[in-house]
Amino acid sequence: MSLSHSDRAQTLIEALPYIQNYTGKTVVVKYGGNAMISEELRTAVISDIILLSLVGIRVVVVHGGGPEISAMLKKIGKDSRFVDGLRYTDQETMDIVQQVLCGKVNKDLVATLNRTGGRAIGLCGMDGGLFQARKLDEKYGLVGEITQVDPRPVEDSVNAGYIPVVSTVAQGADGATAYNINADTAAAKLAIALGAEKLILLTDVRGLLRDPKDEDTLIPQVHPSDVPGLVKDGVIQGGMIPKVDCCVEAVRSGVRRAHILDGRIPHSILIEMLSNAGVGTMIF
């Protein structure tokens, strides 16, 4: 069904107060999951990011790359291994993580943004000491816990008119090594350091569901104080626990809103930010 001219005008009018509210403010988007793999969804996310940037919103992209890392490991005959949901990262795997995230995935994403009309620049967590980390736990190998964030490389890029695209490899603070960092965690830490207005985590589910098996049970809003009870009741479980924890930490540290959005919905970022019809779960 095609929209009438009046409907199109109403959509733009509806977006105006949101644009006015967010112009000049920083939004950190964690980009991963199906939104990176599907060409249709990838195109939609790229378009959303460029549009937000063009209307004066300071967009920072933090990306994952799990499927690409797994594919490269498979090419060299190495199995992917996970411990508590985190990729076990020995030195050989860390070399692949660094090559894939800081190299191919980051630069492909930058090139796509630039080809589509944006001005993007690629950074990794080791550039300018952006992320420093120490080993999280021996059982995970070279997986790091961020100890310090220096947001100046990102701030300088944004101030120069670029969309920073950040890969989540950190410089070791406890030795001459690099660490693999969970992308949700890195995005939250960076949002805090930047004093961001919003943190958006794109996921492969509708958001936080009261019944994880029923997507019609979406919980649209959650306060940090609600989280312990939801964990106790089993509403927040499995891989959703660290995502919610990242959002809670961000909000408690000054980020105004954190969102867990369904990256499978085309233009979910625009729908959330520039319309009355929010999608996903907002933590505030």
RAQUIQUI-V707818 format. One record per residue. N is the residue number from 0. RES is the residue in one small letter. BURIAL is + if it has 9 or more other ideal C-beta (glycine too) atoms within 8 Angstrom, else -. Layout:
# RAQUIQUI-V707818
N_RES_BURIAL, N_RES_BURIAL
This chain:
# RAQUIQUI-V707818
0_m_-, 1_s_-, 2_l_-, 3_s_-, 4_h_-, 5_s_-, 6_d_-, 7_r_+, 8_a_-, 9_q_-, 10_t_+, 11_l_-, 12_i_-, 13_e_+, 14_a_+, 15_l_-, 16_p_-, 17_y_+, 18_i_+, 19_q_-, 20_n_-, 21_y_+, 22_t_+, 23_g_-, 24_k_+, 25_t_+, 26_v_+, 27_v_+, 28_v_+, 29_k_+, 30_y_+, 31_g_+, 32_g_+, 33_n_+, 34_a_+, 35_m_+, 36_i_-, 37_s_+, 38_e_-, 39_e_-, 40_l_+, 41_r_+, 42_t_-, 43_a_+, 44_v_+, 45_i_+, 46_s_+, 47_d_+, 48_i_+, 49_i_+, 50_l_+, 51_l_+, 52_s_+, 53_l_-, 54_v_-, 55_g_-, 56_i_+, 57_r_+, 58_v_+, 59_v_+, 60_v_+, 61_v_+, 62_h_+, 63_g_+, 64_g_+, 65_g_-, 66_p_-, 67_e_+, 68_i_+, 69_s_+, 70_a_-, 71_m_+, 72_l_+, 73_k_+, 74_k_-, 75_i_-, 76_g_-, 77_k_+, 78_d_-, 79_s_+, 80_r_-, 81_f_-, 82_v_-, 83_d_-, 84_g_-, 85_l_+, 86_r_+, 87_y_+, 88_t_+, 89_d_-, 90_q_-, 91_e_-, 92_t_+, 93_m_+, 94_d_-, 95_i_+, 96_v_+, 97_q_+, 98_q_+, 99_v_+, 100_l_+, 101_c_+, 102_g_+, 103_k_-, 104_v_+, 105_n_+, 106_k_+, 107_d_-, 108_l_+, 109_v_+, 110_a_-, 111_t_+, 112_l_+, 113_n_+, 114_r_-, 115_t_+, 116_g_-, 117_g_+, 118_r_+, 119_a_+, 120_i_+, 121_g_+, 122_l_+, 123_c_+, 124_g_+, 125_m_+, 126_d_-, 127_g_-, 128_g_+, 129_l_+, 130_f_+, 131_q_+, 132_a_+, 133_r_+, 134_k_+, 135_l_-, 136_d_-, 137_e_-, 138_k_-, 139_y_+, 140_g_+, 141_l_+, 142_v_+, 143_g_+, 144_e_-, 145_i_+, 146_t_-, 147_q_-, 148_v_+, 149_d_+, 150_p_+, 151_r_-, 152_p_+, 153_v_+, 154_e_+, 155_d_-, 156_s_+, 157_v_+, 158_n_-, 159_a_-, 160_g_-, 161_y_+, 162_i_+, 163_p_+, 164_v_+, 165_v_+, 166_s_+, 167_t_+, 168_v_+, 169_a_+, 170_q_+, 171_g_+, 172_a_-, 173_d_-, 174_g_-, 175_a_-, 176_t_-, 177_a_+, 178_y_+, 179_n_+, 180_i_+, 181_n_+, 182_a_+, 183_d_+, 184_t_+, 185_a_+, 186_a_+, 187_a_+, 188_k_+, 189_l_+, 190_a_+, 191_i_+, 192_a_+, 193_l_+, 194_g_-, 195_a_+, 196_e_+, 197_k_+, 198_l_+, 199_i_+, 200_l_+, 201_l_+, 202_t_+, 203_d_-, 204_v_-, 205_r_-, 206_g_+, 207_l_+, 208_l_+, 209_r_-, 210_d_-, 211_p_-, 212_k_-, 213_d_-, 214_e_-, 215_d_-, 216_t_-, 217_l_+, 218_i_+, 219_p_-, 220_q_-, 221_v_+, 222_h_-, 223_p_+, 224_s_-, 225_d_-, 226_v_+, 227_p_-, 228_g_-, 229_l_+, 230_v_+, 231_k_-, 232_d_-, 233_g_-, 234_v_+, 235_i_+, 236_q_-, 237_g_-, 238_g_-, 239_m_+, 240_i_+, 241_p_+, 242_k_+, 243_v_+, 244_d_+, 245_c_+, 246_c_+, 247_v_+, 248_e_+, 249_a_+, 250_v_+, 251_r_-, 252_s_-, 253_g_-, 254_v_+, 255_r_-, 256_r_+, 257_a_+, 258_h_+, 259_i_+, 260_l_+, 261_d_+, 262_g_+, 263_r_+, 264_i_+, 265_p_-, 266_h_+, 267_s_+, 268_i_+, 269_l_+, 270_i_+, 271_e_+, 272_m_+, 273_l_+, 274_s_+, 275_n_-, 276_a_-, 277_g_+, 278_v_+, 279_g_+, 280_t_+, 281_m_+, 282_i_+, 283_f_-
